[in-house]
């Protein structure tokens, strides 16, 4: 009995952390429509869409993270679901300055939204 009690006390934190980690991964994919824009312009200039494709490309190539500015004004930060994680500019660079439809899992924390993009395509 003491061994079982000791094991349950030792394993409980592990089980709780595994359950917490596994939870968000079960989310249903969401589709977001909006513009791929440089994150600095989305915040500092309050743009509704990129100034131009060339501008969005130049900012991204200079290292500014690209984001998806949804039609409702929500900013989605593209993230990877791998460990170690990786930047997502390479995935978004072909769409910089364009209107897109992106599908994937969305995560929300502290008022920010992030998306693990499973599919992205240009919109007309």
C-alpha positions in Angstrom: 0.0 0.0 0.0 2.8 2.4 0.9 4.5 1.7 -2.5 1.3 2.3 -4.4 0.7 5.5 -2.5 4.3 6.7 -3.1 4.1 5.8 -6.8 0.8 7.7 -7.2 2.3 10.8 -5.5 5.4 10.6 -7.8 3.4 10.1 -11.0 0.6 12.6 -10.4 2.6 15.7 -11.5 3.7 13.9 -14.6 0.2 12.9 -15.5 -1.1 16.4 -14.9 1.6 17.9 -17.1 1.0 15.4 -19.9 -2.8 16.0 -19.8 -2.2 19.8 -19.9 0.3 19.4 -22.8 -2.0 17.1 -24.8 -5.2 19.3 -24.4 -4.7 22.0 -27.0 -3.5 19.6 -29.7 -7.0 18.2 -29.9 -8.4 21.4 -31.3 -10.4 21.5 -34.5 -8.7 23.3 -37.4 -9.9 26.8 -38.1 -9.8 28.8 -41.4 -8.8 32.4 -41.3 -8.9 34.9 -44.2 -6.8 38.0 -44.3 -3.5 39.6 -45.4 0.0 38.4 -44.8 1.7 41.5 -43.5 4.8 42.4 -41.6 4.2 42.4 -37.8 5.7 45.8 -37.2 3.4 47.5 -39.7 0.4 45.7 -38.4 1.1 47.2 -34.9 2.9 50.5 -35.4 1.1 51.7 -38.5 -2.3 50.2 -37.8 -2.7 49.0 -41.4 -5.7 47.1 -42.6 -3.6 45.6 -45.4 0.0 45.8 -46.6 1.2 48.9 -48.3 2.5 46.7 -51.1 3.8 43.3 -51.8 7.3 44.7 -52.2 7.2 46.4 -48.8 6.0 43.2 -47.1 8.7 41.2 -48.8 11.4 43.7 -47.9 10.4 43.8 -44.2 10.2 40.0 -44.0 13.6 39.6 -45.7 15.0 42.1 -43.2 13.8 39.8 -40.4 10.5 41.1 -39.3 8.0 38.2 -38.6 5.1 37.9 -41.0 1.6 37.6 -39.5 -1.9 37.1 -40.8 -4.1 40.1 -40.3 -7.6 38.7 -40.4 -10.6 40.5 -41.9 -11.9 41.2 -38.4 -8.6 42.9 -37.4 -7.3 39.9 -35.4 -3.5 39.3 -35.7 -2.5 35.6 -36.0 1.1 34.8 -35.2 2.3 31.8 -37.3 4.0 29.2 -35.1 5.5 25.7 -35.5 4.2 22.9 -33.3 7.7 21.2 -33.2 10.3 21.2 -30.6 12.6 22.9 -31.1 10.4 25.4 -32.8 11.2 27.3 -36.0 10.4 30.6 -37.6 7.5 30.6 -40.2 8.6 33.4 -42.5 9.7 30.9 -45.2 6.2 29.4 -45.3 4.5 32.9 -45.5 7.1 34.7 -47.7 5.5 33.5 -51.0 2.2 35.2 -49.8 3.7 38.4 -48.3 1.4 41.3 -49.2 -1.3 38.9 -50.5 -4.8 38.1 -49.2 -4.9 34.5 -48.1 -7.0 31.7 -46.6 -5.0 29.8 -44.0 -6.2 26.7 -42.1 -4.8 25.2 -39.0 -4.9 24.9 -35.3 -5.3 28.2 -33.4 -4.0 28.8 -29.9 -4.9 31.7 -27.7 -3.1 33.1 -24.7 -3.1 36.4 -22.9 -5.1 38.1 -25.8 -2.7 36.8 -28.5 -3.6 34.3 -31.1 -1.2 32.0 -32.9 -1.8 29.5 -35.7 0.0 26.3 -36.7 -0.7 26.6 -40.4 -1.6 23.3 -42.1 -2.7 24.9 -45.4 -2.3 28.4 -46.9 -3.4 29.6 -50.3 -3.8 33.0 -52.0 -7.3 34.5 -52.4 -8.5 36.6 -55.3 
